Amino acid sequence: MSYRAPIREMRFYLDSVLGAHRLARTDRYAEATPDTADAVLAEAARLAEDVLAPLNRAGDLHPAHLENGVVRTSPGFADGYRAIADGGWVGIAGDPRWGGMGLPMTLTSCVNEMLGSACLSLSLCPLLTQGQIEALEHHADDALRDLFLPKLNSGEWTGTMNLTEPQAGSDVGALRSRAEPNGDGTYAVSGQKIYISWGDHDLAGNVCHMVLARLPDGAPGTRGISLFMVPKYLPDDAGRPGPANALSVVSLEHKMGLHGSPTAVMQFDGATGWLVGPPHGGMAAMFTMMNNARLGVGVEGLSQAEAAYQKALAYALERRQGRPPVAGGTGTILDHADVRRMLMTMKAQTAMARAICLDCALSLDMARAGQGDDWQARGALLTPIAKAFGTDTGCRVAELGVQVHGGMGFIEETGAAQFYRDVRVTAIYEGTNGIQAMDLVARKLMDGGTAARALLAEAGTTAERAAAAQPELSAGLSAAVDALSDTLDTVLAMPDLNDRFAGAAPFLRGFALVLGGHYLLKAALAEDARLPLARFAVRQMLPEVPALCAAARAGAADLYALDADALAV
Amino acid sequence: MSYRAPIREMRFYLDSVLGAHRLARTDRYAEATPDTADAVLAEAARLAEDVLAPLNRAGDLHPAHLENGVVRTSPGFADGYRAIADGGWVGIAGDPRWGGMGLPMTLTSCVNEMLGSACLSLSLCPLLTQGQIEALEHHADDALRDLFLPKLNSGEWTGTMNLTEPQAGSDVGALRSRAEPNGDGTYAVSGQKIYISWGDHDLAGNVCHMVLARLPDGAPGTRGISLFMVPKYLPDDAGRPGPANALSVVSLEHKMGLHGSPTAVMQFDGATGWLVGPPHGGMAAMFTMMNNARLGVGVEGLSQAEAAYQKALAYALERRQGRPPVAGGTGTILDHADVRRMLMTMKAQTAMARAICLDCALSLDMARAGQGDDWQARGALLTPIAKAFGTDTGCRVAELGVQVHGGMGFIEETGAAQFYRDVRVTAIYEGTNGIQAMDLVARKLMDGGTAARALLAEAGTTAERAAAAQPELSAGLSAAVDALSDTLDTVLAMPDLNDRFAGAAPFLRGFALVLGGHYLLKAALAEDARLPLARFAVRQMLPEVPALCAAARAGAADLYALDADALAV
């Protein structure tokens, strides 16, 4: 059993649930026609299935390692990376002016899901480059863009993000790396950065580090941070990599998963860098990159859910155990109700996560295509939900995948355990899921709840549309929408922001389930064969929404009623 | 930060919530006085904290491995095991007639929790021996008991359980191992067994395998299975290990966790064995052993929850990040509401799991002490709940522990990831949690729900007792009890057992949450300082019960509405 890219599923959600055809009507994405989409998805599917999926276990078994200061990647990763770059997949989202394909995020998200399902650890390398491409397009000057973007889009060079320092994780403003002007327009960047994914490797000719650091006159906190491009090898004006820059890999982390993706501690010792964007404007530039990276990480979670589901279903269909408890069954453990429950839960959550991620991508695409601020607000609201629910779904589905395998799930050869280990960090990096939830209830509700109410109204419309044909499901979705709408009002009325934060995580999950129920029911209205999954979701998953709302409304007091000593008892 | 055994917590639940003092009033456990309990727990705590906890990471880093057909254990494990054996901890539950300490399960569960929290992989070795001691006490003849039990109780020899074969996992009745009479009262046992924990090692003088196999006249299925004692070295009449038996370790599994615990594929090639219990009575004997093993595995899950919670709390108390969002805080991430939510969730679930496991243990002890069939039924009902909820709690709390650690949670050096990996199998082995749930709704409701209703009535009584002082919490618990009682009636009225099975897992979880809320509220009524945790549990966790009930009542049809092809789309 190997990975099969769910192209039809993607196309169905894009076309029949989310209305992605609207993109091709915009000037910016006029070329993103259904035919183009078909061709892109089919080609990416072949790459994922045939070239990348066979590398996943090798990456796990033979981690990237440090050899005389240079990172050596896992067996086969060099060939895999070359296939990604040669196919043009690194630059899929890049501006065509610098060699990118200029595809909308709705399509790049589908592509990245496939590459992630096939081999998440390797797929992170081009994904990080995509984030850097975007930051350079938006914030770098022409000289930098002309120098770096063609190499990054082609995959000849790769990109990294250098934010975190030991004392500055979620609190980026605490960072201490500094940059001194060299007097020639460049800067000398010094400091130590941790958790640098693909911080070094042997796959490409240069590694381009985007580094957050403070200029001498930079204020404390996030307002005094600037962004620098600090390549491993300093290129000449023609873009030929020249002398090595003053930076090095101190060590690689020994991680629970993603062994194929080297996670470096990077040391910059007066390394030459170029300012990207204005002085002290680093956080704004970084946020451009991070927002889309958050959707990208949500898609990473989704990718592991899809892969774990496929593997578990394949195992259930081949494992014979016990007498068939139902007549006319398959004779395998798929006949058992509890195995069915696990698989239905996995499938429903995966479908929900995909719809949320793709709707987020579509909204951001429409905003970029100049279709109005509402799309921008919609995409901004959906981003933390896509990140947190996508990655939570990855974790939960991978866990159920292990469980479906029984004892074999704990044995590494099976592969189910690798998904479970690999996906776990997606709930942590790029802003922990707790931070996503705080973003949702604070920043993303600063419009007084307008964007949130608009999305809930869409869900309400789906419930109305279903009223005649599926009254029970219509009522179930309506009840969940109402519970969440009431909770939204309660949350908005909280005068103390910490009361919102206290219920942020359950609020986000409740929101995601309501949206998920809405998408699945909409899918069922479009295609009868999808009714069973919608029925399962509405009848057996949406009842969780009132429980989540209770926690979302409860306020902070209960959480602080035990002091540190009492917690330790 | 290292592990601290939660002795006070255990004593509080035993004394003030569960009424374990009743045990010392029975003849059988008259010696289990509070003073004895104090001494036992304090001594076990020292062993766990000082000797075993330091071994846990070594076991993970340096797995047990096969060397010329013999298993070599992780560094330090031999010393750790010797300390366990020398302290008399292997035989804590054993009958004093053969050198055991004869302690009740309420105390042995506390001891095993501590040893498991400290080093789960090593603790499994004596735990398996304890299961074998119990099976021999109940089912072996005097000669076998006299020969094996003293050595097992002293820890000089260790025990294993050999049930599973490649084609016979959850479906034990499909096993193919066979036993031929040798004519001298012994049998020649042949077959291959998999997933044999501590199937071989270098810690003790003999490894005693309890093997399920079929006699020549054994019927197909579980009715034709017999149990055999098949030691690695054949002892002479004086109990001196002699010639090697015809058995071998084929290989060790490469597992996601529990690296310190060797999991063997065992081959028996006409190995000499002694029948334990009557011919074809193997399943009954095995069930004796398995039932208590199920509680033991629930305690394993609990042990990882406790250890993961302690580690996460310690990390939260030292990690400074971001501006304090609350006045008068600790200046650490403990000040953040979402971190608080995670820690409160971890603490509440761990307390619930401990109370459920200990109440199960107490019930089984009271039954053994001849206090009546009601106790037996109560313990039998609580067993699958203790196993599944204890291990689910272990998995969930360990996952939250990783999340509290942020990026550090994914780095192996931290130790949070090890709990997450180690604990995962506890939800699978000794009957998957899905099988536990099926046991609960089928076999354990065969009394028409009498035992279940009695437990729910206890929870209702707690709600009533709280009505005056804590009306909101009383109402919250009452509502959950009512929802579950109604669901119990619905489940009992289902004519098709597969409809019960379809909702078994959510029913079990709902039952566990109701019991957990009941214990926590009872604890709060006994000690004011415990009110905040009870408030959190009732207000923010029990609202999940109606959602679980909805799934428990939904029946099987929704789960089978997609056929195998549709599931694969």
Contacts between the chains, C-beta under 8 A, distances in Angstrom:
chain1	res1	chain2	res2	distance
A	8	B	569	7.0
A	9	B	569	6.9
A	164	B	407	7.0
A	167	B	320	7.6
A	169	B	321	5.9
A	169	B	406	5.8
A	169	B	407	6.2
A	170	B	321	5.5
A	170	B	322	6.2
A	170	B	406	6.8
A	171	B	321	4.7
A	171	B	322	4.1
A	171	B	323	7.9
A	174	B	321	7.5
A	174	B	322	8.0
A	194	B	407	7.7
A	195	B	407	5.3
A	253	B	410	8.0
A	253	B	411	5.2
A	254	B	411	6.7
A	254	B	412	4.7
A	254	B	413	6.5
A	255	B	410	5.3
A	255	B	411	6.0
A	255	B	412	6.6
A	256	B	410	5.4
A	256	B	411	7.7
A	256	B	412	6.0
A	256	B	417	4.0
A	256	B	420	7.3
A	256	B	421	6.9
A	257	B	410	7.3
A	313	B	567	5.7
A	313	B	568	6.2
A	317	B	564	6.0
A	320	B	167	7.6
A	321	B	169	5.9
A	321	B	170	5.5
A	321	B	171	4.7
A	321	B	174	7.5
A	322	B	170	6.2
A	322	B	171	4.1
A	322	B	174	8.0
A	323	B	171	7.8
A	325	B	497	7.9
A	325	B	498	5.5
A	325	B	501	7.0
A	326	B	498	6.2
A	326	B	556	7.9
A	326	B	560	6.9
A	330	B	564	5.8
A	334	B	564	6.3
A	334	B	567	7.9
A	336	B	434	7.5
A	336	B	501	7.4
A	337	B	498	5.6
A	337	B	501	4.2
A	337	B	502	4.0
A	337	B	504	7.5
A	337	B	556	5.2
A	337	B	559	5.6
A	337	B	560	7.9
A	338	B	434	3.7
A	338	B	437	6.6
A	338	B	438	6.8
A	338	B	501	6.4
A	338	B	502	7.7
A	338	B	504	6.3
A	338	B	505	5.8
A	339	B	434	7.2
A	340	B	502	7.5
A	340	B	556	7.9
A	340	B	559	3.9
A	340	B	560	6.3
A	341	B	502	6.6
A	341	B	505	6.3
A	341	B	559	5.7
A	342	B	434	7.6
A	343	B	567	6.2
A	344	B	558	7.6
A	344	B	559	5.8
A	344	B	562	7.3
A	347	B	562	7.9
A	347	B	567	6.6
A	395	B	399	7.1
A	399	B	395	7.1
A	399	B	424	7.8
A	402	B	424	6.3
A	402	B	428	7.7
A	403	B	427	6.4
A	403	B	428	6.7
A	403	B	432	7.0
A	403	B	433	7.4
A	403	B	434	7.5
A	406	B	169	5.8
A	406	B	170	6.8
A	406	B	428	5.8
A	406	B	432	6.0
A	407	B	164	7.0
A	407	B	169	6.2
A	407	B	194	7.7
A	407	B	195	5.3
A	407	B	425	7.6
A	407	B	428	5.8
A	407	B	429	6.6
A	409	B	424	7.8
A	409	B	428	6.4
A	410	B	253	8.0
A	410	B	255	5.4
A	410	B	256	5.4
A	410	B	257	7.3
A	410	B	424	6.3
A	410	B	425	4.3
A	410	B	428	6.3
A	411	B	253	5.3
A	411	B	254	6.7
A	411	B	255	6.1
A	411	B	256	7.8
A	412	B	254	4.8
A	412	B	255	6.6
A	412	B	256	6.0
A	413	B	254	6.5
A	417	B	256	4.0
A	417	B	424	7.8
A	420	B	256	7.3
A	420	B	424	7.3
A	421	B	256	6.9
A	421	B	421	7.1
A	424	B	399	7.7
A	424	B	402	6.2
A	424	B	409	7.8
A	424	B	410	6.3
A	424	B	417	7.8
A	424	B	420	7.2
A	425	B	407	7.7
A	425	B	410	4.3
A	427	B	403	6.4
A	428	B	402	7.7
A	428	B	403	6.7
A	428	B	406	5.8
A	428	B	407	5.9
A	428	B	409	6.4
A	428	B	410	6.3
A	429	B	407	6.6
A	432	B	403	7.0
A	432	B	406	6.0
A	433	B	403	7.4
A	434	B	336	7.5
A	434	B	338	3.7
A	434	B	339	7.2
A	434	B	342	7.7
A	434	B	403	7.6
A	437	B	338	6.6
A	438	B	338	6.8
A	497	B	325	7.9
A	498	B	325	5.5
A	498	B	326	6.2
A	498	B	337	5.6
A	501	B	325	7.0
A	501	B	336	7.4
A	501	B	337	4.2
A	501	B	338	6.4
A	502	B	337	4.1
A	502	B	338	7.7
A	502	B	340	7.5
A	502	B	341	6.6
A	504	B	337	7.5
A	504	B	338	6.3
A	505	B	338	5.8
A	505	B	341	6.4
A	529	B	566	6.5
A	529	B	569	7.8
A	531	B	561	7.9
A	532	B	558	6.9
A	532	B	561	3.4
A	532	B	562	4.9
A	532	B	566	7.4
A	533	B	562	6.8
A	535	B	558	5.7
A	535	B	561	7.0
A	536	B	558	5.0
A	536	B	559	7.3
A	536	B	561	7.6
A	539	B	550	7.0
A	539	B	551	8.0
A	539	B	554	5.7
A	539	B	558	6.4
A	540	B	550	6.7
A	540	B	551	4.5
A	540	B	554	5.7
A	540	B	558	6.9
A	543	B	546	6.6
A	543	B	547	3.9
A	543	B	550	4.1
A	543	B	551	7.3
A	544	B	544	6.9
A	544	B	547	4.4
A	546	B	543	6.6
A	546	B	546	7.3
A	546	B	547	7.3
A	547	B	543	3.9
A	547	B	544	4.4
A	547	B	546	7.3
A	547	B	547	5.2
A	550	B	539	7.0
A	550	B	540	6.7
A	550	B	543	4.1
A	551	B	540	4.5
A	551	B	543	7.2
A	554	B	539	5.7
A	554	B	540	5.7
A	556	B	326	8.0
A	556	B	337	5.2
A	556	B	340	7.9
A	558	B	344	7.6
A	558	B	532	6.9
A	558	B	535	5.7
A	558	B	536	5.1
A	558	B	539	6.4
A	558	B	540	6.9
A	559	B	337	5.6
A	559	B	340	3.9
A	559	B	341	5.6
A	559	B	344	5.8
A	559	B	536	7.3
A	560	B	326	6.9
A	560	B	337	7.9
A	560	B	340	6.3
A	561	B	531	7.8
A	561	B	532	3.4
A	561	B	535	7.0
A	561	B	536	7.7
A	562	B	344	7.3
A	562	B	347	7.9
A	562	B	532	5.0
A	562	B	533	6.8
A	564	B	317	5.9
A	564	B	330	5.8
A	564	B	334	6.3
A	566	B	529	6.4
A	566	B	532	7.4
A	567	B	313	5.8
A	567	B	334	7.9
A	567	B	343	6.2
A	567	B	347	6.6
A	568	B	313	6.2
A	569	B	8	7.0
A	569	B	9	6.9
A	569	B	529	7.8
